[in-house]
Amino acid sequence: MAIKILITRSIKQEVAPVVRPLIVELRSHAMRQPGYISGETLKCIDRPGEYLVISTWESVNDWNKWLASQERIILEDKIDSVTGKSTEYGTYVQLGN
């Protein structure tokens, strides 16, 4: 059963040019992981500096393997150190499944 991961980040405008390439690199690595289906990155209009990544995975197990991988942890740590805030995650499944 496919799952959706919602990843939110607060990024101040002055650090956005540093963080955006890291997010692109993170997504590039995720795309090569078993079970990765798709993803998109959105910038909030109502709350400047808020970004949302929605990624779709074949299973929770596939997502958890990527979540625990060293390459993801290293990149996430870089992002969090630049933004000064922890990235937040939510795991969702389509209603009725």
Summary of the structure (lengths in Angstrom):
residues: 97
radius of gyration: 13.3
end to end distance: 7.7
largest distance: 42.2
contacts: 263
relative contact order: 0.30
helix: 40%
strand: 31%
